[in-house]
Every structure is written in structure tokens, then in C-alpha cells.
């Protein structure tokens, strides 16, 4: 939340999920499932943007579609 506050974007998000909100971390799907539940959206209706393969695995395990967005140093232009 600190990053979102720093760039004045915190108010743009209805729901935030932090490490204190779930037990198992990625590649377990817990974080994504908590987010979907809080939003009232079925996992199958979610689209996840992730920067790591582990995040993609987590989204897949949650039953969500995903798009990998590589960090700037990994991008090919």
C-alpha cells in the first residue's frame, strides 16, 4: 500500500490483498482467490497480469486467465 500511496493511486482500488490475508503464498492460488472473493467475482471471470512465472502458476491454479508482463529488463522490443 505504501507504493500506491506514494504515487497517489491507493484511492483507485476497491480491494487490496496483502500477505496477512492468506496463509499459503505463490504458487498456491490463495492470494488470487481471496481477491476474487472480496470483489464478488468468480475466479473464471478474472484476468491476472503477472510479472513472474510463479504468479502465472498461481493464477492458473486459481482457475483464472493470466497475462505475463515481463519486467523492463526482460522485455524485447
Phi and psi in degrees as GROMACS dihedral restraints (atoms count N, CA, C in turn):
[ dihedral_restraints ]
;  ai    aj    ak    al  type     phi  dphi    fc
    3     4     5     6     1   -60.7    20    10
    4     5     6     7     1   -42.8    20    10
    6     7     8     9     1   -62.4    20    10
    7     8     9    10     1   -43.5    20    10
    9    10    11    12     1   -65.8    20    10
   10    11    12    13     1   -34.2    20    10
   12    13    14    15     1   -68.7    20    10
   13    14    15    16     1   -42.8    20    10
   15    16    17    18     1   -59.1    20    10
   16    17    18    19     1   -39.2    20    10
   18    19    20    21     1   -97.4    20    10
   19    20    21    22     1    15.0    20    10
   21    22    23    24     1    56.1    20    10
   22    23    24    25     1    43.6    20    10
   24    25    26    27     1  -118.7    20    10
   25    26    27    28     1    -3.6    20    10
   27    28    29    30     1   -55.3    20    10
   28    29    30    31     1   -38.5    20    10
   30    31    32    33     1   -67.4    20    10
   31    32    33    34     1   -11.5    20    10
   33    34    35    36     1   -83.6    20    10
   34    35    36    37     1    -7.4    20    10
   36    37    38    39     1  -112.3    20    10
   37    38    39    40     1   126.9    20    10
   39    40    41    42     1   -73.2    20    10
   40    41    42    43     1   -38.1    20    10
   42    43    44    45     1  -132.4    20    10
   43    44    45    46     1   137.0    20    10
   45    46    47    48     1  -126.9    20    10
   46    47    48    49     1   141.8    20    10
   48    49    50    51     1  -123.4    20    10
   49    50    51    52     1   122.3    20    10
   51    52    53    54     1  -113.9    20    10
   52    53    54    55     1   170.8    20    10
   54    55    56    57     1   -58.0    20    10
   55    56    57    58     1   -23.5    20    10
   57    58    59    60     1   -76.4    20    10
   58    59    60    61     1    -7.0    20    10
   60    61    62    63     1   -94.1    20    10
   61    62    63    64     1    -4.4    20    10
   63    64    65    66     1  -149.0    20    10
   64    65    66    67     1   164.3    20    10
   66    67    68    69     1   -95.0    20    10
   67    68    69    70     1   -50.1    20    10
   69    70    71    72     1   -95.9    20    10
   70    71    72    73     1   131.6    20    10
   72    73    74    75     1   -90.3    20    10
   73    74    75    76     1   174.0    20    10
   75    76    77    78     1   -55.1    20    10
   76    77    78    79     1   141.1    20    10
   78    79    80    81     1   -87.7    20    10
   79    80    81    82     1     7.0    20    10
   81    82    83    84     1   -63.5    20    10
   82    83    84    85     1   151.1    20    10
   84    85    86    87     1   -84.0    20    10
   85    86    87    88     1     1.3    20    10
   87    88    89    90     1   -51.2    20    10
   88    89    90    91     1   -48.7    20    10
   90    91    92    93     1   -59.9    20    10
   91    92    93    94     1   -44.0    20    10
   93    94    95    96     1   -68.4    20    10
   94    95    96    97     1   -38.4    20    10
   96    97    98    99     1   -67.0    20    10
   97    98    99   100     1   -38.1    20    10
   99   100   101   102     1   -62.7    20    10
  100   101   102   103     1   -44.5    20    10
  102   103   104   105     1   -60.5    20    10
  103   104   105   106     1   -46.0    20    10
  105   106   107   108     1   -63.1    20    10
  106   107   108   109     1   -42.5    20    10
  108   109   110   111     1   -61.5    20    10
  109   110   111   112     1   -45.4    20    10
  111   112   113   114     1   -64.7    20    10
  112   113   114   115     1   -31.0    20    10
  114   115   116   117     1   -82.8    20    10
  115   116   117   118     1   -14.0    20    10
  117   118   119   120     1    73.4    20    10
  118   119   120   121     1    32.8    20    10
  120   121   122   123     1  -119.8    20    10
  121   122   123   124     1   137.5    20    10
  123   124   125   126     1   -67.4    20    10
  124   125   126   127     1   140.5    20    10
  126   127   128   129     1   -52.5    20    10
  127   128   129   130     1   -37.0    20    10
  129   130   131   132     1   -65.0    20    10
  130   131   132   133     1   -17.6    20    10
  132   133   134   135     1   -98.1    20    10
  133   134   135   136     1     8.4    20    10
  135   136   137   138     1   -99.2    20    10
  136   137   138   139     1   150.5    20    10
  138   139   140   141     1  -126.3    20    10
  139   140   141   142     1   121.4    20    10
  141   142   143   144     1  -103.6    20    10
  142   143   144   145     1   132.9    20    10
  144   145   146   147     1  -106.7    20    10
  145   146   147   148     1   120.8    20    10
  147   148   149   150     1  -132.1    20    10
  148   149   150   151     1   151.4    20    10
  150   151   152   153     1  -105.9    20    10
  151   152   153   154     1     0.9    20    10
  153   154   155   156     1  -131.8    20    10
  154   155   156   157     1   155.8    20    10
  156   157   158   159     1   -64.8    20    10
  157   158   159   160     1   -36.5    20    10
  159   160   161   162     1   -62.7    20    10
  160   161   162   163     1   -38.0    20    10
  162   163   164   165     1   -64.9    20    10
  163   164   165   166     1   -39.1    20    10
  165   166   167   168     1   -64.0    20    10
  166   167   168   169     1   -42.3    20    10
  168   169   170   171     1   -60.7    20    10
  169   170   171   172     1   -41.3    20    10
  171   172   173   174     1   -64.3    20    10
  172   173   174   175     1   -44.9    20    10
  174   175   176   177     1   -62.4    20    10
  175   176   177   178     1   -43.3    20    10
  177   178   179   180     1   -61.7    20    10
  178   179   180   181     1   -43.4    20    10
  180   181   182   183     1   -63.3    20    10
  181   182   183   184     1   -27.7    20    10
  183   184   185   186     1   -81.5    20    10
  184   185   186   187     1    -7.4    20    10
  186   187   188   189     1    81.8    20    10
  187   188   189   190     1    25.2    20    10
  189   190   191   192     1  -109.5    20    10
  190   191   192   193     1   148.5    20    10
  192   193   194   195     1   -74.0    20    10
  193   194   195   196     1   153.9    20    10
  195   196   197   198     1  -146.9    20    10
  196   197   198   199     1   157.9    20    10
  198   199   200   201     1  -131.5    20    10
  199   200   201   202     1   127.8    20    10
  201   202   203   204     1   -88.6    20    10
  202   203   204   205     1   125.3    20    10
  204   205   206   207     1  -113.3    20    10
  205   206   207   208     1    99.9    20    10
  207   208   209   210     1   -66.5    20    10
  208   209   210   211     1   151.0    20    10
  210   211   212   213     1   -64.0    20    10
  211   212   213   214     1   158.3    20    10
  213   214   215   216     1   -50.2    20    10
  214   215   216   217     1   -39.9    20    10
  216   217   218   219     1   -71.4    20    10
  217   218   219   220     1   -16.4    20    10
  219   220   221   222     1   -96.6    20    10
  220   221   222   223     1    -8.1    20    10
  222   223   224   225     1   -76.8    20    10
  223   224   225   226     1   144.2    20    10
  225   226   227   228     1  -111.7    20    10
  226   227   228   229     1   125.3    20    10
